[in-house]
Amino acid sequence: MQDTLSNPHNPNQKTVFTVGYAGHDRDSLLALFKAHGITAVADIRTFKRSSYWTAFDADSFGPFLRAQGIAYVFMGDVMGGKPQAPELYPDGQLDYDLMAQLPEFQDGIARLISGANKYRICLMCAEKDPLDCHRTLLIASPLKAAGFDLCHLVEGGVEHQSETEQRMVALNGGDVPDLFATTAPDPDAETKLALQRQIKRVAPRAQDAIKRR
């Protein structure tokens, strides 16, 4: 039997799944988790409650999953895509590079990496398309660097992070490499440029993300 923690395309590469619950109800999302052998859900929303998708409020959805034998942990306090610290929005828009440098965010990544040795983890947020979510725009990079493949559970099946990045490049275009550059070309340059452009397009703005108290 194949190791359920591995990527079927590369048995030596571990997998972390992700999903956006928008468009689901509890039963359909649970069925998706079971179909892919998910044993733990890391909730990476900033806020534990939703004004619209109330079935996924942490206080009730967590116990619902645990009753089904799936571990649940809320990590939005360290990995949420709408942090409440104004200094992370230096130009009015969330700076993912600044957020990635926070010790608490790095600790969150370390917890995921450690947890993946025991569980088949799915990161859960609200956003349906991983291309528009910090699952891809922020969290994917450090997990890829640690040797993980992100598999996004989307309508119609599973989209690997490499496929998400291909869509990102197609959407954001690309520049012709500088033929006269003095340094060796970066094979990931087009993807990095597309990521910067996608972040500029969809990263939350302070006026919308930070709750007024």
Secondary structure by P-SEA (a helix, b strand, c coil): ccccccccccccbbbbbbbbcccccaaaaaaaaaaacccbbbbcccccccccccccccccaaaaaaaacbbbbbcccccccccccccccccccccaaaaaacaaaaaaaaaaaaaaaccbbbbbccccccccccccccaaaaaaaabbbbbbbcccccccaaaaaaaaaaaacccccccccccccccaaaaaaaaaaaaaacccccccccccc
